Amino acid sequence: MAEIVQWNNDLRFKRINEMPINLQVFLEIYIPENIPSGKIVYYWFDVYDLEEGRI
């Protein structure tokens, strides 16, 4: 159980600059194409939340 909580929290609060460079490069293209204009992505999970309209 502790491993799952740690894994979830690691991803939930992971900033884009903390991700592997290949994912950073991918997200540089993906975010402007798929996230509404004017929305700011602070954490990796923001991408999901913005796409699904939660924030």
Rosetta blueprint (number, residue, H / E / L):
1 M L
2 A H
3 E H
4 I H
5 V H
6 Q H
7 W H
8 N H
9 N H
10 D H
11 L H
12 R H
13 F L
14 K L
15 R L
16 I H
17 N H
18 E H
19 M L
20 P L
21 I H
22 N H
23 L H
24 Q H
25 V H
26 F H
27 L H
28 E H
29 I H
30 Y H
31 I H
32 P H
33 E H
34 N H
35 I L
36 P L
37 S L
38 G L
39 K L
40 I L
41 V L
42 Y L
43 Y L
44 W H
45 F H
46 D H
47 V H
48 Y H
49 D H
50 L H
51 E H
52 E L
53 G L
54 R L
55 I L
